[in-house]
Amino acid sequence: MKELLLALCLAIVLEGMIYALFPNGMRRLLQAFLEASETTIRVTGLGAAAVGLGLIWLIR
């Protein structure tokens, strides 16, 4: 459970760093997501989850 919480905290830190370092890029990305279809957003999210799961599998 401790590892899960640490992983979530690390994800929050990394996301915060991206927003802090590239605010205009993140604004454009969020605007693109607002204009994208629900299916596109869903497929992108599932793809990102699959890549993350694959990376975890490789590391462990």
N, CA, C and O atoms as a CHARMM CRD file, in Angstrom:
* protein
*
  240
    1    1 MET  N      0.82500  -1.19500   0.00000 PROA 1      0.00000
    2    1 MET  CA     0.00000   0.00000   0.00000 PROA 1      0.00000
    3    1 MET  C      0.86700   1.25600   0.00000 PROA 1      0.00000
    4    1 MET  O      0.53900   2.25800  -0.63600 PROA 1      0.00000
    5    2 LYS  N      1.98000   1.17900   0.72800 PROA 2      0.00000
    6    2 LYS  CA     2.88400   2.32000   0.78900 PROA 2      0.00000
    7    2 LYS  C      3.44100   2.64200  -0.59900 PROA 2      0.00000
    8    2 LYS  O      3.55400   3.81200  -0.96700 PROA 2      0.00000
    9    3 GLU  N      3.79000   1.60500  -1.37000 PROA 3      0.00000
   10    3 GLU  CA     4.32800   1.81100  -2.71100 PROA 3      0.00000
   11    3 GLU  C      3.29800   2.46600  -3.63000 PROA 3      0.00000
   12    3 GLU  O      3.64400   3.31300  -4.45400 PROA 3      0.00000
   13    4 LEU  N      2.03900   2.07400  -3.48600 PROA 4      0.00000
   14    4 LEU  CA     0.97700   2.67100  -4.29600 PROA 4      0.00000
   15    4 LEU  C      0.85100   4.16000  -3.99600 PROA 4      0.00000
   16    4 LEU  O      0.74500   4.97000  -4.91700 PROA 4      0.00000
   17    5 LEU  N      0.86000   4.51900  -2.74500 PROA 5      0.00000
   18    5 LEU  CA     0.76800   5.93100  -2.37200 PROA 5      0.00000
   19    5 LEU  C      1.97800   6.71300  -2.86600 PROA 5      0.00000
   20    5 LEU  O      1.83800   7.84300  -3.33500 PROA 5      0.00000
   21    6 LEU  N      3.16500   6.11900  -2.76500 PROA 6      0.00000
   22    6 LEU  CA     4.36600   6.77800  -3.27600 PROA 6      0.00000
   23    6 LEU  C      4.28400   6.98400  -4.78900 PROA 6      0.00000
   24    6 LEU  O      4.67900   8.03200  -5.29800 PROA 6      0.00000
   25    7 ALA  N      3.77400   5.98500  -5.50100 PROA 7      0.00000
   26    7 ALA  CA     3.63300   6.09200  -6.95100 PROA 7      0.00000
   27    7 ALA  C      2.64400   7.19900  -7.31200 PROA 7      0.00000
   28    7 ALA  O      2.89300   7.96600  -8.24200 PROA 7      0.00000
   29    8 LEU  N      1.53300   7.29100  -6.59400 PROA 8      0.00000
   30    8 LEU  CA     0.55500   8.34900  -6.85800 PROA 8      0.00000
   31    8 LEU  C      1.15100   9.72800  -6.57900 PROA 8      0.00000
   32    8 LEU  O      0.92000  10.66800  -7.34000 PROA 8      0.00000
   33    9 CYS  N      1.90700   9.85300  -5.50300 PROA 9      0.00000
   34    9 CYS  CA     2.55200  11.12300  -5.17700 PROA 9      0.00000
   35    9 CYS  C      3.57500  11.49600  -6.25000 PROA 9      0.00000
   36    9 CYS  O      3.67700  12.66300  -6.62800 PROA 9      0.00000
   37   10 LEU  N      4.32600  10.52300  -6.73700 PROA 10     0.00000
   38   10 LEU  CA     5.29100  10.78700  -7.79600 PROA 10     0.00000
   39   10 LEU  C      4.58900  11.24700  -9.06400 PROA 10     0.00000
   40   10 LEU  O      5.07200  12.15300  -9.74300 PROA 10     0.00000
   41   11 ALA  N      3.46200  10.63800  -9.39000 PROA 11     0.00000
   42   11 ALA  CA     2.70000  11.05500 -10.56900 PROA 11     0.00000
   43   11 ALA  C      2.22700  12.50400 -10.41800 PROA 11     0.00000
   44   11 ALA  O      2.25600  13.26700 -11.38400 PROA 11     0.00000
   45   12 ILE  N      1.79800  12.88200  -9.22800 PROA 12     0.00000
   46   12 ILE  CA     1.34800  14.25700  -8.98100 PROA 12     0.00000
   47   12 ILE  C      2.51600  15.23200  -9.11800 PROA 12     0.00000
   48   12 ILE  O      2.36500  16.30700  -9.69700 PROA 12     0.00000
   49   13 VAL  N      3.67200  14.86000  -8.59000 PROA 13     0.00000
   50   13 VAL  CA     4.85900  15.71000  -8.70500 PROA 13     0.00000
   51   13 VAL  C      5.24200  15.89300 -10.16800 PROA 13     0.00000
   52   13 VAL  O      5.48900  17.01700 -10.60600 PROA 13     0.00000
   53   14 LEU  N      5.29300  14.80200 -10.92900 PROA 14     0.00000
   54   14 LEU  CA     5.66700  14.89500 -12.33900 PROA 14     0.00000
   55   14 LEU  C      4.67100  15.73100 -13.13400 PROA 14     0.00000
   56   14 LEU  O      5.07100  16.53500 -13.97700 PROA 14     0.00000
   57   15 GLU  N      3.40300  15.55300 -12.87900 PROA 15     0.00000
   58   15 GLU  CA     2.39400  16.33400 -13.58500 PROA 15     0.00000
   59   15 GLU  C      2.51200  17.81000 -13.22400 PROA 15     0.00000
   60   15 GLU  O      2.39400  18.67600 -14.09100 PROA 15     0.00000
   61   16 GLY  N      2.74000  18.09300 -11.96500 PROA 16     0.00000
   62   16 GLY  CA     2.91500  19.48200 -11.54000 PROA 16     0.00000
   63   16 GLY  C      4.12700  20.12700 -12.18600 PROA 16     0.00000
   64   16 GLY  O      4.08700  21.30200 -12.54900 PROA 16     0.00000
   65   17 MET  N      5.20900  19.36400 -12.33400 PROA 17     0.00000
   66   17 MET  CA     6.40600  19.89000 -12.98400 PROA 17     0.00000
   67   17 MET  C      6.13900  20.20700 -14.45000 PROA 17     0.00000
   68   17 MET  O      6.62300  21.21500 -14.96500 PROA 17     0.00000
   69   18 ILE  N      5.37200  19.35400 -15.12300 PROA 18     0.00000
   70   18 ILE  CA     5.05500  19.59600 -16.52800 PROA 18     0.00000
   71   18 ILE  C      4.23800  20.87900 -16.66900 PROA 18     0.00000
   72   18 ILE  O      4.50700  21.68800 -17.55700 PROA 18     0.00000
   73   19 TYR  N      3.24300  21.07200 -15.80200 PROA 19     0.00000
   74   19 TYR  CA     2.43800  22.29900 -15.84200 PROA 19     0.00000
   75   19 TYR  C      3.30200  23.52600 -15.54300 PROA 19     0.00000
   76   19 TYR  O      3.12400  24.57500 -16.16200 PROA 19     0.00000
   77   20 ALA  N      4.23800  23.39900 -14.59600 PROA 20     0.00000
   78   20 ALA  CA     5.08500  24.53500 -14.22800 PROA 20     0.00000
   79   20 ALA  C      6.09200  24.87000 -15.32600 PROA 20     0.00000
   80   20 ALA  O      6.36400  26.04500 -15.57400 PROA 20     0.00000
   81   21 LEU  N      6.64500  23.85700 -15.98500 PROA 21     0.00000
   82   21 LEU  CA     7.67600  24.09100 -16.99000 PROA 21     0.00000
   83   21 LEU  C      7.11100  24.46500 -18.35600 PROA 21     0.00000
   84   21 LEU  O      7.73300  25.22600 -19.09700 PROA 21     0.00000
   85   22 PHE  N      5.94400  23.93900 -18.69000 PROA 22     0.00000
   86   22 PHE  CA     5.36600  24.15100 -20.01900 PROA 22     0.00000
   87   22 PHE  C      3.89700  24.57700 -19.93100 PROA 22     0.00000
   88   22 PHE  O      3.02000  23.86400 -20.42000 PROA 22     0.00000
   89   23 PRO  N      3.61900  25.72700 -19.31600 PROA 23     0.00000
   90   23 PRO  CA     2.20900  26.11700 -19.14000 PROA 23     0.00000
   91   23 PRO  C      1.47200  26.33900 -20.46200 PROA 23     0.00000
   92   23 PRO  O      0.30600  25.96300 -20.58500 PROA 23     0.00000
   93   24 ASN  N      2.13000  26.94000 -21.44500 PROA 24     0.00000
   94   24 ASN  CA     1.45100  27.18400 -22.72900 PROA 24     0.00000
   95   24 ASN  C      1.21100  25.87400 -23.48400 PROA 24     0.00000
   96   24 ASN  O      0.16700  25.68800 -24.10900 PROA 24     0.00000
   97   25 GLY  N      2.18300  24.97900 -23.41700 PROA 25     0.00000
   98   25 GLY  CA     2.00700  23.67900 -24.06700 PROA 25     0.00000
   99   25 GLY  C      0.86900  22.89100 -23.43600 PROA 25     0.00000
  100   25 GLY  O      0.10200  22.23600 -24.14200 PROA 25     0.00000
  101   26 MET  N      0.75400  22.94700 -22.12500 PROA 26     0.00000
  102   26 MET  CA    -0.32400  22.23400 -21.44300 PROA 26     0.00000
  103   26 MET  C     -1.67200  22.86900 -21.76300 PROA 26     0.00000
  104   26 MET  O     -2.67500  22.16600 -21.88600 PROA 26     0.00000
  105   27 ARG  N     -1.70200  24.18700 -21.89900 PROA 27     0.00000
  106   27 ARG  CA    -2.94800  24.86200 -22.26800 PROA 27     0.00000
  107   27 ARG  C     -3.39400  24.40600 -23.66100 PROA 27     0.00000
  108   27 ARG  O     -4.57700  24.14500 -23.88300 PROA 27     0.00000
  109   28 ARG  N     -2.43500  24.31200 -24.60600 PROA 28     0.00000
  110   28 ARG  CA    -2.77000  23.84700 -25.95400 PROA 28     0.00000
  111   28 ARG  C     -3.22900  22.39100 -25.93400 PROA 28     0.00000
  112   28 ARG  O     -4.17000  22.02300 -26.63800 PROA 28     0.00000
  113   29 LEU  N     -2.56000  21.56200 -25.12500 PROA 29     0.00000
  114   29 LEU  CA    -2.94200  20.15600 -25.02500 PROA 29     0.00000
  115   29 LEU  C     -4.35800  20.01100 -24.46200 PROA 29     0.00000
  116   29 LEU  O     -5.15800  19.23100 -24.97800 PROA 29     0.00000
  117   30 LEU  N     -4.66200  20.76300 -23.40800 PROA 30     0.00000
  118   30 LEU  CA    -6.00000  20.70600 -22.82200 PROA 30     0.00000
  119   30 LEU  C     -7.05700  21.20700 -23.79000 PROA 30     0.00000
  120   30 LEU  O     -8.16500  20.67100 -23.83800 PROA 30     0.00000
  121   31 GLN  N     -6.71800  22.23800 -24.56500 PROA 31     0.00000
  122   31 GLN  CA    -7.65300  22.74100 -25.57200 PROA 31     0.00000
  123   31 GLN  C     -7.91000  21.67200 -26.63600 PROA 31     0.00000
  124   31 GLN  O     -9.04100  21.50000 -27.09000 PROA 31     0.00000
  125   32 ALA  N     -6.85300  20.95600 -27.03200 PROA 32     0.00000
  126   32 ALA  CA    -7.01400  19.88700 -28.02700 PROA 32     0.00000
  127   32 ALA  C     -7.91000  18.78400 -27.47900 PROA 32     0.00000
  128   32 ALA  O     -8.72800  18.23100 -28.21500 PROA 32     0.00000
  129   33 PHE  N     -7.76600  18.45600 -26.19500 PROA 33     0.00000
  130   33 PHE  CA    -8.62400  17.43700 -25.59300 PROA 33     0.00000
  131   33 PHE  C    -10.07600  17.89800 -25.54300 PROA 33     0.00000
  132   33 PHE  O    -10.98900  17.09400 -25.73200 PROA 33     0.00000
  133   34 LEU  N    -10.29300  19.18500 -25.28900 PROA 34     0.00000
  134   34 LEU  CA   -11.66700  19.69500 -25.26800 PROA 34     0.00000
  135   34 LEU  C    -12.32900  19.58300 -26.63300 PROA 34     0.00000
  136   34 LEU  O    -13.54100  19.39300 -26.73100 PROA 34     0.00000
  137   35 GLU  N    -11.52600  19.70000 -27.68600 PROA 35     0.00000
  138   35 GLU  CA   -12.05900  19.62900 -29.04000 PROA 35     0.00000
  139   35 GLU  C    -12.13000  18.19600 -29.57300 PROA 35     0.00000
  140   35 GLU  O    -12.79400  17.94700 -30.58000 PROA 35     0.00000
  141   36 ALA  N    -11.45500  17.25200 -28.91000 PROA 36     0.00000
  142   36 ALA  CA   -11.42100  15.86200 -29.37400 PROA 36     0.00000
  143   36 ALA  C    -12.72900  15.15500 -29.01900 PROA 36     0.00000
  144   36 ALA  O    -13.44600  15.55200 -28.10000 PROA 36     0.00000
  145   37 SER  N    -13.01300  14.10700 -29.76800 PROA 37     0.00000
  146   37 SER  CA   -14.22200  13.32500 -29.48200 PROA 37     0.00000
  147   37 SER  C    -14.00900  12.47600 -28.23000 PROA 37     0.00000
  148   37 SER  O    -12.88100  12.22300 -27.80800 PROA 37     0.00000
  149   38 GLU  N    -15.10900  12.05300 -27.66500 PROA 38     0.00000
  150   38 GLU  CA   -15.05400  11.21200 -26.46700 PROA 38     0.00000
  151   38 GLU  C    -14.31100   9.90900 -26.74900 PROA 38     0.00000
  152   38 GLU  O    -13.55600   9.42200 -25.90700 PROA 38     0.00000
  153   39 THR  N    -14.52700   9.35600 -27.92600 PROA 39     0.00000
  154   39 THR  CA   -13.85900   8.10900 -28.30200 PROA 39     0.00000
  155   39 THR  C    -12.34500   8.30500 -28.37800 PROA 39     0.00000
  156   39 THR  O    -11.58700   7.45800 -27.90400 PROA 39     0.00000
  157   40 THR  N    -11.90700   9.40100 -28.96300 PROA 40     0.00000
  158   40 THR  CA   -10.47200   9.68200 -29.06500 PROA 40     0.00000
  159   40 THR  C     -9.84500   9.79700 -27.68800 PROA 40     0.00000
  160   40 THR  O     -8.76500   9.25700 -27.44500 PROA 40     0.00000
  161   41 ILE  N    -10.51200  10.49300 -26.79500 PROA 41     0.00000
  162   41 ILE  CA    -9.99100  10.65700 -25.43300 PROA 41     0.00000
  163   41 ILE  C     -9.94600   9.30800 -24.72500 PROA 41     0.00000
  164   41 ILE  O     -8.98200   9.01000 -24.01900 PROA 41     0.00000
  165   42 ARG  N    -10.97700   8.49400 -24.90800 PROA 42     0.00000
  166   42 ARG  CA   -11.02400   7.18100 -24.26600 PROA 42     0.00000
  167   42 ARG  C     -9.89700   6.28100 -24.79000 PROA 42     0.00000
  168   42 ARG  O     -9.21900   5.61400 -24.00800 PROA 42     0.00000
  169   43 VAL  N     -9.70600   6.26500 -26.09000 PROA 43     0.00000
  170   43 VAL  CA    -8.65100   5.42900 -26.68000 PROA 43     0.00000
  171   43 VAL  C     -7.26900   5.90800 -26.22500 PROA 43     0.00000
  172   43 VAL  O     -6.39300   5.09100 -25.93800 PROA 43     0.00000
  173   44 THR  N     -7.07500   7.21300 -26.15900 PROA 44     0.00000
  174   44 THR  CA    -5.80700   7.76400 -25.68700 PROA 44     0.00000
  175   44 THR  C     -5.54600   7.35900 -24.23900 PROA 44     0.00000
  176   44 THR  O     -4.42900   6.97500 -23.89300 PROA 44     0.00000
  177   45 GLY  N     -6.56400   7.44300 -23.40200 PROA 45     0.00000
  178   45 GLY  CA    -6.41600   7.04200 -22.00100 PROA 45     0.00000
  179   45 GLY  C     -6.11700   5.56300 -21.85300 PROA 45     0.00000
  180   45 GLY  O     -5.26300   5.17600 -21.05500 PROA 45     0.00000
  181   46 LEU  N     -6.81400   4.73400 -22.61600 PROA 46     0.00000
  182   46 LEU  CA    -6.54600   3.29300 -22.55500 PROA 46     0.00000
  183   46 LEU  C     -5.14900   2.97400 -23.06600 PROA 46     0.00000
  184   46 LEU  O     -4.47700   2.09600 -22.52600 PROA 46     0.00000
  185   47 GLY  N     -4.70900   3.67500 -24.09700 PROA 47     0.00000
  186   47 GLY  CA    -3.35600   3.47300 -24.61300 PROA 47     0.00000
  187   47 GLY  C     -2.29900   3.85400 -23.59000 PROA 47     0.00000
  188   47 GLY  O     -1.31800   3.13500 -23.40400 PROA 47     0.00000
  189   48 ALA  N     -2.50000   4.98000 -22.93300 PROA 48     0.00000
  190   48 ALA  CA    -1.55600   5.42000 -21.90400 PROA 48     0.00000
  191   48 ALA  C     -1.52500   4.43000 -20.74000 PROA 48     0.00000
  192   48 ALA  O     -0.45700   4.12700 -20.20800 PROA 48     0.00000
  193   49 ALA  N     -2.68700   3.93000 -20.34800 PROA 49     0.00000
  194   49 ALA  CA    -2.74000   2.93800 -19.26600 PROA 49     0.00000
  195   49 ALA  C     -2.01700   1.65400 -19.67100 PROA 49     0.00000
  196   49 ALA  O     -1.31700   1.05100 -18.85800 PROA 49     0.00000
  197   50 ALA  N     -2.18300   1.23900 -20.92200 PROA 50     0.00000
  198   50 ALA  CA    -1.51800   0.01800 -21.39600 PROA 50     0.00000
  199   50 ALA  C     -0.00500   0.20100 -21.43100 PROA 50     0.00000
  200   50 ALA  O      0.73700  -0.70100 -21.04400 PROA 50     0.00000
  201   51 VAL  N      0.45200   1.35300 -21.88700 PROA 51     0.00000
  202   51 VAL  CA     1.89400   1.62200 -21.90400 PROA 51     0.00000
  203   51 VAL  C      2.44000   1.63100 -20.48100 PROA 51     0.00000
  204   51 VAL  O      3.48600   1.04100 -20.21100 PROA 51     0.00000
  205   52 GLY  N      1.73700   2.29700 -19.57500 PROA 52     0.00000
  206   52 GLY  CA     2.17000   2.32900 -18.17600 PROA 52     0.00000
  207   52 GLY  C      2.22800   0.95300 -17.56200 PROA 52     0.00000
  208   52 GLY  O      3.17700   0.62400 -16.85000 PROA 52     0.00000
  209   53 LEU  N      1.21800   0.14300 -17.83200 PROA 53     0.00000
  210   53 LEU  CA     1.18900  -1.22500 -17.30000 PROA 53     0.00000
  211   53 LEU  C      2.33700  -2.04600 -17.87800 PROA 53     0.00000
  212   53 LEU  O      2.97000  -2.82300 -17.16300 PROA 53     0.00000
  213   54 GLY  N      2.60200  -1.87300 -19.17200 PROA 54     0.00000
  214   54 GLY  CA     3.71700  -2.58600 -19.79900 PROA 54     0.00000
  215   54 GLY  C      5.05600  -2.17300 -19.20800 PROA 54     0.00000
  216   54 GLY  O      5.92600  -3.01900 -18.99900 PROA 54     0.00000
  217   55 LEU  N      5.23200  -0.89900 -18.94000 PROA 55     0.00000
  218   55 LEU  CA     6.47100  -0.43300 -18.31400 PROA 55     0.00000
  219   55 LEU  C      6.64100  -0.99400 -16.91400 PROA 55     0.00000
  220   55 LEU  O      7.74000  -1.39200 -16.52800 PROA 55     0.00000
  221   56 ILE  N      5.55600  -1.02600 -16.15400 PROA 56     0.00000
  222   56 ILE  CA     5.61800  -1.61200 -14.80700 PROA 56     0.00000
  223   56 ILE  C      5.99900  -3.07700 -14.89800 PROA 56     0.00000
  224   56 ILE  O      6.81800  -3.55700 -14.11300 PROA 56     0.00000
  225   57 TRP  N      5.41300  -3.79200 -15.84800 PROA 57     0.00000
  226   57 TRP  CA     5.70800  -5.22000 -16.01800 PROA 57     0.00000
  227   57 TRP  C      7.18500  -5.42100 -16.36200 PROA 57     0.00000
  228   57 TRP  O      7.82500  -6.33300 -15.83800 PROA 57     0.00000
  229   58 LEU  N      7.72900  -4.57400 -17.24000 PROA 58     0.00000
  230   58 LEU  CA     9.14600  -4.68100 -17.61900 PROA 58     0.00000
  231   58 LEU  C     10.07700  -4.38400 -16.44500 PROA 58     0.00000
  232   58 LEU  O     11.09100  -5.05700 -16.26100 PROA 58     0.00000
  233   59 ILE  N      9.72800  -3.37800 -15.65900 PROA 59     0.00000
  234   59 ILE  CA    10.59300  -2.97600 -14.53800 PROA 59     0.00000
  235   59 ILE  C     10.57100  -4.01100 -13.41900 PROA 59     0.00000
  236   59 ILE  O     11.60600  -4.28300 -12.81000 PROA 59     0.00000
  237   60 ARG  N      9.42100  -4.58400 -13.14300 PROA 60     0.00000
  238   60 ARG  CA     9.31500  -5.53500 -12.03500 PROA 60     0.00000
  239   60 ARG  C      9.72400  -6.89100 -12.51700 PROA 60     0.00000
  240   60 ARG  O      9.71100  -7.85000 -11.74600 PROA 60     0.00000
